[in-house]
Amino acid sequence: MITFPNCKINLGLNIVNRRPDGYHNLETVFYPVTELYDALEITPFDDDSKGNYTLQQNGNTLDCDKEHNLVIKAYRLLLAACGSLPSIHIHLLKHIPSGAGLGGGSADAAFMLKILNDQFKLQLTTQQLEHYAAQLGADCAFFIKNQPTFATGIGEIFTPINLSLKDYQIIIIKPNVFVSTKEAFAHIHPQRPAEQITDILQAPISEWRHRLVNDFEASIFPQHPQIESIKNMLYEKGAEYASMSGSGSSVFGLFNPNVNLPKLSVSEDCFCFAGRLC
């Protein structure tokens, strides 16, 4: 059985306050980008002991060993919860860049839970899958339903929203820059925004440029001006809205459905994707 874990973008991201546990409360909207995806395949194999796995990974290199891969953690989580699972071979083809704020690893984990549920007829409900996904990462549970979602708390409290960017074109660019979570939060000054993100998203996209903010940009752009220059370039090329996604180094631009996407001049070590939203 094969599935195709897709990425997401953040529409706005406000760091509201610092929690007593050291984490930060935030507000953001997750929006799925279904045309940019990995490929995840599982194949059962005969093994009397059950509960074993092999992993073959191709495509983009991941900076972690096999045991820390989120698809393995997802398998182990359901193995512990169900008591037994057939042994499987896992083939993961990585296309979504890591460290980009696009949720590629989280998507892989969530889709792993879903494909295991389907393949082995575990009869887990959507709510149960979300519960398990949340144990693997704050945004993992978003990819269970994979629909536009207003996220609060540390990014794990979800409220569905009525938002469609269907047919809008998107360009995503990730430079060869790594931004650590520690670095992203280093210069953050939490504050509650004057406008709620969900209210701003009801306005025409042409108004988002001056109203819809990712708070991490103020922290990251001075340290990595290359990322800011990509955002400026997207606006110069006609994007109606451009922003960094999450706390990672990727920047996306939204373009009107009826325009021809511009040709961009980016360095060879940049990841670049162009497609349409659903």
C-alpha positions in Angstrom: 0.0 0.0 0.0 1.3 3.5 -0.9 0.3 6.9 0.2 1.6 10.4 -0.5 2.2 12.7 2.6 1.8 16.3 1.6 3.2 19.4 3.2 1.5 22.5 4.7 2.1 26.2 4.8 1.4 28.6 7.7 -0.9 31.5 7.0 0.2 34.0 9.7 1.9 32.9 12.9 1.6 34.9 16.1 3.6 34.1 19.2 1.1 35.1 21.9 2.8 34.4 25.2 5.4 32.3 27.0 4.0 29.5 29.1 5.2 28.4 32.6 6.6 25.2 31.0 8.9 27.2 28.8 7.0 26.6 25.6 5.1 29.4 23.8 1.4 29.7 22.9 0.9 30.6 19.3 -1.8 31.2 16.7 -1.6 30.1 13.1 -3.5 28.6 10.3 -2.3 25.4 8.6 -3.1 25.1 5.0 -2.4 21.8 3.0 -0.3 21.9 -0.2 -1.2 18.6 -1.7 0.9 18.9 -4.9 4.2 18.9 -2.9 4.5 15.5 -1.3 6.7 12.5 -0.3 5.9 8.9 -1.1 5.4 6.3 1.7 4.9 2.6 0.9 4.5 -0.3 3.3 4.8 -4.0 2.4 4.1 -6.7 4.9 6.5 -9.6 5.0 6.4 -13.0 6.7 7.9 -12.9 10.2 6.6 -15.2 12.9 7.7 -12.9 15.6 5.8 -9.9 14.1 6.5 -6.3 15.1 9.7 -6.0 13.0 10.5 -3.5 10.3 13.0 -2.4 7.7 13.3 1.1 6.3 14.6 2.1 2.9 14.8 5.9 2.4 15.6 7.7 -0.9 15.4 11.2 -2.1 16.4 14.0 0.2 18.8 13.2 3.0 17.5 13.3 6.5 19.8 14.4 9.4 18.7 11.7 11.7 19.3 8.0 12.1 16.6 5.4 11.3 15.4 4.9 14.9 14.6 8.6 15.1 12.7 8.8 11.8 9.1 9.7 12.6 7.6 6.9 10.4 9.4 4.4 12.7 8.2 6.2 15.8 4.6 6.1 14.4 4.9 2.3 13.7 6.3 1.7 17.2 3.5 3.9 18.8 0.7 1.8 17.2 2.6 -1.4 17.9 2.6 -0.5 21.6 -1.1 0.6 21.5 -2.4 -2.4 19.5 -0.1 -5.1 21.1 0.8 -6.6 17.8 1.4 -5.5 14.2 2.6 -7.5 11.2 6.2 -7.0 10.2 6.7 -4.5 7.4 9.1 -3.1 4.9 8.9 0.7 4.7 10.0 2.7 1.7 10.1 6.4 2.2 10.9 8.7 -0.8 11.6 12.2 0.6 10.8 15.2 -1.6 9.6 17.8 0.9 12.7 19.6 2.2 13.4 19.2 5.9 14.0 22.2 8.2 11.7 24.3 5.9 8.7 24.9 8.1 6.6 22.7 5.8 5.8 19.9 8.2 7.3 17.1 6.0 8.3 14.9 8.9 5.0 15.4 10.7 3.1 14.6 7.5 5.1 11.3 7.1 4.3 10.3 10.7 0.6 11.1 10.3 0.2 9.3 7.0 2.1 6.3 8.5 -0.6 6.1 11.1 -3.3 6.3 8.5 -1.8 3.7 6.2 -1.2 1.2 9.0 -4.8 1.7 10.1 -6.0 1.0 6.5 -3.6 -1.8 5.6 -4.3 -3.8 8.8 -7.9 -2.8 9.4 -7.2 -1.5 12.9 -10.5 0.4 12.9 -9.1 3.4 14.6 -11.3 6.4 14.5 -10.2 9.8 13.2 -10.1 11.0 16.8 -7.9 8.1 17.9 -5.5 8.7 15.0 -5.3 12.4 16.0 -4.6 11.4 19.6 -1.7 9.2 18.5 -0.4 11.7 16.0 -0.3 14.5 18.7 2.1 12.3 20.7 4.6 12.4 17.7 4.6 16.2 17.3 2.5 19.3 17.8 1.4 19.6 14.2 1.3 15.9 13.3 -2.4 15.7 14.1 -3.2 18.3 11.5 -2.3 15.9 8.7 -4.9 13.3 9.8 -7.8 15.4 8.5 -5.5 17.4 6.3 -7.9 20.4 6.0 -7.4 24.2 6.7 -7.1 24.5 10.4 -6.7 27.3 13.0 -4.1 26.1 15.5 -3.6 27.5 19.0 -1.8 26.4 22.2 1.6 25.1 21.1 0.1 24.3 17.8 -1.8 21.2 18.9 -5.3 22.7 19.5 -7.3 22.7 16.3 -10.4 24.5 15.1 -11.5 23.8 11.5 -12.0 26.9 9.4 -13.8 27.7 6.2 -11.0 28.8 3.9 -10.4 27.9 0.3 -7.5 29.1 -1.8 -8.5 26.6 -4.6 -6.6 27.2 -7.9 -4.3 29.9 -6.4 -0.8 29.3 -7.6 2.0 28.9 -5.2 5.8 29.1 -5.4 7.8 27.7 -2.5 11.5 28.5 -2.2 13.9 27.1 0.4 17.4 28.4 0.4 20.3 26.2 1.7 19.9 27.7 5.1 19.2 26.0 8.4 17.3 27.8 11.1 17.2 26.0 14.5 14.2 26.2 16.7 16.4 27.8 19.4 17.5 30.5 16.9 14.0 31.1 15.7 12.8 31.9 19.3 15.9 33.8 20.3 14.6 37.3 19.5 10.9 36.7 19.8 8.9 39.2 21.9 5.5 37.5 22.5 2.5 39.7 22.3 -1.2 39.2 21.4 -1.9 40.6 17.9 -4.2 43.5 17.2 -6.1 41.4 14.7 -7.1 37.7 14.8 -5.6 35.7 12.0 -9.0 34.2 11.1 -10.5 37.6 10.7 -7.6 38.8 8.4 -8.1 35.7 6.2 -11.7 36.8 5.5 -10.3 39.8 3.7 -9.1 39.8 0.1 -5.6 38.3 -0.3 -4.4 41.6 -1.6 -4.9 43.0 1.9 -2.9 40.2 3.6 0.5 41.7 2.8 0.2 44.5 5.4 -1.9 42.6 8.0 -1.0 38.9 8.0 2.3 38.5 9.9 4.7 35.6 10.7 6.3 36.8 14.0 9.4 34.6 13.3 10.4 36.9 10.4 11.4 39.7 12.7 13.7 37.3 14.5 15.1 35.4 11.6 15.4 37.9 8.8 18.2 40.0 10.5 20.2 36.8 11.0 19.5 35.4 7.5 18.9 38.3 5.0 18.9 35.7 2.2 15.5 34.5 3.4 14.1 38.1 3.5 15.4 38.7 0.0 13.5 35.7 -1.3 10.3 37.1 0.1 11.0 40.5 -1.5 11.7 38.9 -4.8 8.3 37.0 -4.7 6.5 40.3 -4.2 8.5 41.9 -7.0 7.5 39.0 -9.3 3.8 39.6 -8.6 2.9 37.6 -5.6 -0.3 38.8 -3.9 1.0 37.5 -0.6 4.4 36.1 0.5 5.6 34.9 3.8 8.0 32.5 5.6 6.3 29.3 6.6 6.5 28.3 10.2 9.9 28.8 11.8 11.7 27.1 9.0 13.7 28.7 6.2 11.2 28.3 3.3 9.2 31.2 1.8 6.1 30.9 -0.2 4.3 33.3 -2.5 0.6 33.1 -3.5 -0.2 34.1 -7.1 -3.5 34.9 -8.8 -5.0 31.8 -10.6 -5.1 33.7 -13.9 -1.5 34.9 -14.2 1.5 33.1 -15.7 3.9 32.3 -13.0 7.2 34.2 -13.3 10.5 32.8 -14.1 12.7 33.1 -11.0 16.4 33.4 -10.7 17.5 31.3 -7.7 20.8 29.6 -6.9 21.3 26.0 -7.7 21.3 24.9 -4.1 17.8 26.3 -3.5 14.7 24.1 -3.4 12.0 25.5 -5.6 8.4 24.3 -6.1 5.6 25.7 -8.2 2.0 24.4 -8.2 -1.6 25.0 -7.4 -3.6 24.8 -4.2 -6.7 22.8 -3.7 
